[in-house]
Amino acid sequence: MKLNHIGIAVEDMEAARKLYGEVMGFKVGEPEHLVDRGLVVCFVDVGGANVELLYPTDPESAVGKFLAKKGPGIHHLCYEVDDVQAKLDSLKASGVRLLNETPMPGAHNTLVAFVHPKSVGGVLTEFCQPK
Amino acid sequence: MKLNHIGIAVEDMEAARKLYGEVMGFKVGEPEHLVDRGLVVCFVDVGGANVELLYPTDPESAVGKFLAKKGPGIHHLCYEVDDVQAKLDSLKASGVRLLNETPMPGAHNTLVAFVHPKSVGGVLTEFCQPK
């Protein structure tokens, strides 16, 4: 298991891509529209892990509601695992509260599931399994 | 430049060390007391980067105030650079607002400086230079 990415909610995707690219000097990927999730995502290679810029196209999406309530900033951490269902089962057995009992399709052809921040020290935590 | 760590404010260091170690399965280091900063820090190797657990011993410290206001959760991101002063100069020239004009001593014998979250999409951002 290792850190895969840090999800950051942004108010303006092009401004965020310029910030992480031109200003901070990282390699910024192309935006990907996840229509079903009402979200445009864009990965930034920050060395050893990625920043995932998250721009909601749907204000009723999870990230849309986050932005409206808290403003832009860090939204979640994602760890990569070989078997996300096994990880969920193991966490649940340890008393961790799951947001997804079964994995769902994520960006970049992954399977993903989220764990409730209340069970993980206030950090919305995602686990992803590359297909 | 690459991601060095993700700082996470915690209300109970031993519970957090158990969560990241026993429950999540990461290698958790020993806590380090930064007396001058009113902070106990503990690094967790999450593969490619670290989680830095932050427990304030001084409620008037930056992390103490963060915990009181926002509760536990992600506090900052830190990127590692070869020359933190040069990075600060470059960011300032790009219009980024600095919280520290000159670097200060950080954990693990580093030099560190913070950039204002308003300039970086709502993310409190630290740069560190290993000595």
Interface residues (C-beta under 8 A of the other chain):
Chain A: M1 K2 L3 I6 I8 A9 V10 E11 A15 A16 L19 E22 V23 M24 G25 F26 V46 G47 G48 A49 G71 P72 G73 I74 L77 Y79 L91 S94 V96 P117 V120 G121 G122 V123
Chain B: M1 K2 L3 I6 I8 A9 V10 E11 A15 A16 L19 E22 V23 M24 G25 F26 V46 G47 G48 A49 G71 P72 G73 I74 L77 Y79 L91 S94 V96 P117 V120 G121 G122 V123
